[in-house]
Amino acid sequence: MKKSATPQRVQLKVPNIMKHRRKLYIFSAVIMLAGLVSLLVQGLNEGIDFTSGNSFTLQMNRQVTLDDLDGIRQELASFNLQGSVVRRIGDDLTQVEIRTSLLEDSTQERMLKALEEKFPITETSVTVVDPAFSRELARRALLALGVALAGMLVYISWRFEFRSAVTAIAALLHDAVVVMGVFSLFQVEVDSAFVAAILTIVGYSINDTIILFDRVRENFKGVARKEDASYLINLSIWQTLGRTINTGLTTLILVTVLFILGGVTIKPFALALLIGISFGTYSSIFVASALWLDWRLSAKQGAGPVSRSPKPAR
């Protein structure tokens, strides 16, 4: 009795993206290294949400000029507050935001009185952030990110495999480091909204990676030969590329509009999303999949399972 022949896969001709993965590793490494050096040398430009201090919003009865800003800075210098942030805010540029270190009540009152005597200030609001709140906010931000990554590691390991989980988390860390590195290089101020942006980026990026790995799992069913891995990972990328690009572009259009038309306070949040979504799309395709492929090729058993397969019905 003749054995039935094993059905052969029909291999579609797709461009081999993964053959360039060493160059992609170098590209990612250079960007991450630049960001890490900046983080070590000058750190992040932390807002008062993290450092504690006073935030003053001064409403004027006319548009604030550059001379007004220079005059306010000179007035602050007389109170030994030379490093304070002074900027125009509001759609009509009639408000001034001042951010200083934590001030005593008496110093705060004298400073505001001096400013009101020299500038047409009609209204003043003051926000104080104490050091205890800043430390707690930083701790909770790190805890939230750690819990999110740990939950993803467990779920992806169960849903797919441990190898997929580790490479997916590596891609997420890549995105977070890139965003923080850019903010550090250009000293863009970070506050509590920045934490929300990082968590949003993590959620967005992992969605793309999961879709790619789901296609990888389907394509690798029944594959036992190690040499098929490179072709099938390329096939999976090209099968999901249209969806990834369309989703990324539509999201980036919205975030770009938010960055251009949004107020001053929303711009850092939108900027973080612009960088994170762009690199999140990139890392899902070129970082997570490349790491997964190299890990698979270096495994002693070559192929191995990609997911938990249900037991065949009897």
Summary of the structure (lengths in Angstrom):
residues: 314
radius of gyration: 26.1
end to end distance: 23.9
largest distance: 104.2
contacts: 930
relative contact order: 0.14
helix: 65%
strand: 10%
